[in-house]
């Protein structure tokens, strides 16, 4: 199985208030997200982290089930530091082939036209931000429907299977009129 998760921000205390996360402490947040990864992901699975995993160098994905790949986010350290945290691969963006569809994997949503041959974009970065918050952060306030937000705030603080993410993409594109 292929899984996606983004913007865990493990070890980042300010993210709890900033994104209105339902946790009383960093320890509680870290434990909930790691527990979900342990429960949902199997040993032979692949997990794409779409940026902003966590900056604490004591954090590691090496003891979690599955193979973990990282699309670097704006809060992630350098490639070697992220590899030391257990990531098998660290990239700026990638293309995934999922059920015959090409999906662009990146940290930020794509506002420009969707590249030819791509069915959509799986991303993070925007958390659960409202349009006014996106504008203050220098982001576009209308995120095109070909983007699927896989930030933990949008996935119940769990990884999301590629099948669920593809269904979300299909529904968003069908209902948006774009």
Secondary structure, DSSP 8 states (H G I E B T S, - for coil): -EEEEB---BT-THHHHHTT-S-SSHHHHHHHHHHHHHHH--TT-EEEE-S--B--TT--STTSSSEEEEE--TT---HHHHHHTT-SEEES-EEEEETTEEEEE-SS---S---TTEEEEEE-S-TT--HHHHHHTT--SS--TTEEE-BGGGTTTS-EEHHHHHHHHHHHHHHH--
